[in-house]
C-alpha cells in the first residue's frame, strides 16, 4: 500500500509538471498568436486555468453548508499565491519588470488591491456575502476581463512556441494543461495525506499542509514553469489574475448561494490581515521596480516566504 501511494505521488508530480508546461506553452503561444502579450495571457488564460479548482471546492463547500471552508479556501489561496508562490518563484528566479511591461501591469495591480479591500469590507458588514455583494465582486472581475487593453506594448520575450502551433492547437494545450493540473494536484495531495497518515504524522499537520499546498499546486507549478521558460510577465500576470479570479469566483459563489460567515470562525479577520499585508507588499514590490533597479531579487522573495511561514505557524498554533 505504501509503495502504491509513493508511485501515485511520483506519477502525479510528473503529471503536474507536464500540465503546467502545457498550460504555459499554450498561454505563451496564444499571446503571440493574438498579440495580447504574455502578461495578459498570464492574467487571464493561465490564471483562469489554475483557479478553477478553488472555485469548484468553494462552490461544493457552500452547497454542502460549509461556508467557512469556502471563504477560507479563497482567502488562503490568495495568501499562498502572493506569499508562497511569488516568493518561491522570485527566490529561484528574480523578476525583472521593464517600463513597457509596467504600463500594462499597473492598472490590474491597483484593481487587485482594491478588490481585496472590497471583499474584506463587504464580508465584514454583516459577516456574510449576499447576492448583491457577490454580483459586485464578480462585476469587478468582469471589468478586468473586458477592459480593451489593445495590442500589447510589452518588451519582446523569448518564446519557444513554434509558429506552426495554430490557434486550436494552442487552445488544446491550455485545456489539457488545466485538466492535468487539476487532476494531478488532487492525486498528489491525496497520496501525500495517505503517506503522512501511514508515517504517523498528526492530523492537524496534515490538514494545514494539505490546505496550504494542495489548493496552490496548479498556480505554483505554472509560475515555476513560466520562470524556467523566462516568461516573467506570465508569472506576474498569473499571481494578479489568480487573486482576481479567486475573489471574483467567491462573488459568483455568493450569487449562486449567499455565504454566511461564522462569527466565531477563528482567524477570519487575521487571515484577511495577512492577505492585505501580502497584497500591499506585493503592490509595493512591483511598483518599486520602476523607481530603483527594475528587479525583484531573492531577498524580497525570502521576505514573502517568511511572512507566509509566519501565517502557517500562526494558524497551526491557534488550532493546536
Secondary structure, DSSP 4 states (H G I P E B T S, - for coil): -HHHHHHHHHHHHHHHHHHHHHHHHHHHHHHHHHS--HHHIIIIIIHHHHHHHHHHHHHHHHHTT-HHHHHHHHHHHHHIIIIIIHHHHHHHS-EE--HHHHHHHHHHHHHHHHHHHHHHHHHHHTTEE-HHHHHHHHHHHHHHHHS---S--SPP------TT--HHHHHHHHHHHHHHHHHHHHHHHHHHHHHHHHTT--HHHHHHHHHHHHTTHHHHHHHHHHHHTT-HHHHHHHHHHHHHHHHHHHHHHHHHSPEEPPTT-TTHHHHHHHHHHHHHHHHHHHHHTTTTTSEE-HHHHHHHHHHHHHHHHHHHHHH-
